[in-house]
Amino acid sequence: MKAEAYLAAVKKQLDLRTDRQLEEQLEIGYGNIVGMKKGYRAIPNHVAFRIAKALNLEPARVIADLEEQREKNEKRRAFWQSVLSRTTGSHA
């Protein structure tokens, strides 16, 4: 699942109306959601844990999914893919 989709899913799950409410819920600074949605700013691991908790997902899966998408190095991308294959929960 792309970062933008994770953020949208949390927003929907928690019935939040604005990105500012989402930032408050995820305990991140004002204006960070836009950068995360557009891929300018990586979702930090502590935020990935909060996303996982809100969506009832295994945190390692969310982190591995986001890292695999970001990774440019093929060997490191393969590592994150192997982590994904060993974690529970659906991969979107």
Secondary structure by P-SEA (a helix, b strand, c coil): ccaaaaaaaaaaaaccccaaaaaaaaccccaaaaaaaaccccccaaaaaaaaaaacccaaaaaaaaaaaacccaaaaaaaaaaaaacccccc
